Amino acid sequence: MLDDLWNFLVDVPGEGYIIESFYCVGDECNVYKGNIDSSAIWKFDLISSDGSIVKEFEANIINYLEPRICLSVDSSGKKVNFDISPKDCNLTEDGFLCIDGNNQDHKLKLMIKKY
């Protein structure tokens, strides 16, 4: 959904975002949660539910017209890139932007909500 992704990117709330993520490598999946500060939306960390693992995320716009973003995740010292286009995004009735990404055996689902 073109408007869903673009509106989330350009209309940054002053309080930032809350985010929940499912990240899978092969058959092993983990839940990560965190906050995105409104002054630094392009880099953020998510923490596993037991607090032991931190995933570092970085987002870059790769096409302003579509729009299309690249989400990079540090996974065990290796950068994994997810090419996210509007078709990978949808806005739920309760206000979450859901983003699904795939890169070979790495799968990502982000649920982002404005504070």
Residue pairs with C-beta under 8 A, 6 or more apart in sequence:
1 86
1 87
1 89
1 90
1 91
2 66
2 67
2 86
4 86
4 89
4 90
4 91
4 97
5 67
5 69
5 84
5 85
5 86
5 89
5 97
5 99
6 67
6 86
8 89
8 97
8 112
9 61
9 67
9 69
12 38
12 41
13 38
13 114
13 115
14 38
15 38
15 114
15 115
16 35
16 36
16 37
16 38
16 41
16 115
17 35
17 36
17 38
17 41
17 112
17 113
17 114
17 115
18 33
18 34
18 35
18 36
18 112
18 113
18 115
19 33
19 34
19 35
19 36
19 44
19 46
19 110
19 111
19 112
19 113
20 31
20 32
20 33
20 110
20 111
21 31
21 32
21 33
21 46
21 55
21 108
21 109
21 110
21 111
22 29
22 30
22 31
22 32
22 107
22 108
22 109
23 29
23 30
23 32
23 55
23 73
23 75
23 106
23 107
23 108
23 109
24 30
24 106
24 107
24 108
25 75
25 105
25 106
26 105
29 107
30 48
30 49
30 53
31 48
31 49
32 46
32 47
32 48
32 49
32 53
32 55
33 46
33 47
33 49
34 44
34 45
34 46
34 47
35 44
36 44
36 112
37 44
41 59
42 58
42 59
42 60
43 56
43 57
43 58
43 59
44 57
45 54
45 55
45 56
45 57
46 54
46 55
46 57
47 53
47 54
47 55
48 54
48 55
55 73
55 74
55 75
56 73
56 74
57 71
57 72
57 73
58 71
58 72
59 69
59 70
59 71
59 72
60 69
60 70
60 72
61 67
61 68
61 69
62 68
62 69
62 70
62 83
66 85
66 86
67 86
68 83
68 84
68 85
68 86
69 84
70 81
70 82
70 83
70 84
71 81
71 82
71 84
71 99
71 101
71 108
71 110
72 79
72 80
72 81
72 82
73 79
73 80
73 82
73 106
73 108
75 106
80 103
80 106
81 103
82 101
82 102
82 103
82 106
82 108
83 101
83 103
84 99
84 101
88 99
88 100
88 101
89 97
89 98
89 99
89 100
90 97
90 98
91 97
91 98
92 98
94 113
95 113
95 114
96 111
96 112
96 113
97 110
97 111
97 112
97 113
98 109
98 110
98 111
99 108
99 109
99 110
99 111
99 112
100 107
100 108
100 109
101 107
101 108
101 109
101 110
102 108
